[in-house]
Structures are given as structure tokens and as C-alpha cells.
Amino acid sequence: MYVFDTSPLLTLFRTFYRRRFPTLWAQFDALVEDGSIVSTREVLREIEDGPVDTLRDWCIGKKELFPAPTAHEGAYVAQFTRSNTSNKISSSKSC
């Protein structure tokens, strides 16, 4: 499984045109179709507000690729964020 953030999707749709890179797109589409590529709801929100029309249009029929985080995932992100925030605060105090 591959979990995509906004940046690689923007790069893919902005740089690698379907007509110019058909093999890449065939493989990407196959991975999407079989559920090997996923992302998150927040990425979809960033794409919807973003500058790449072709990516925004592509996402319209693919909402299932961008699920909301589960309670377990949300708890993990909260713990990770707290940990990193406290590490940054500790580091800045020691300077």
C-alpha cells in the first residue's frame, strides 16, 4: 500500500502528462483501481483548494481514496504531534 500526500500528487498531475507518459499512468491507474494507493481527507481538502485543475477533476470520482482518519489513526497523529511539539519546545529552551 502507498499513502500519498499532496505533494507527489501535485507533481504527478502537474509534470507527467497522460499522453506523454502512458505507461506511468497505466501503472498508476492500476494501483488506484486495486486499492494500493490511498491518501487522506486532509489531502483531498488541499487538492480541492489547490492550483491543479486536472488533479481536482480527477478526485471528483475518487472520494474513497481520501477517507477520514479512524479514531486510532487520529490518536496516533495527536500523540505524534504532542511529542514533536514538546521536543521542539525543549530544544528551543536549551539554546
Buried (B, 14 or more C-beta within 10 A) or exposed (E): EEEBEBEEBBEBBEEEEEEEBEEEBEEBEEBBEEEEBBBBEBBBEBBEEBEBEEBBEBBEEEEEBBEEEEEEEEEEEEEEEEEEEEEEEEEEEEE
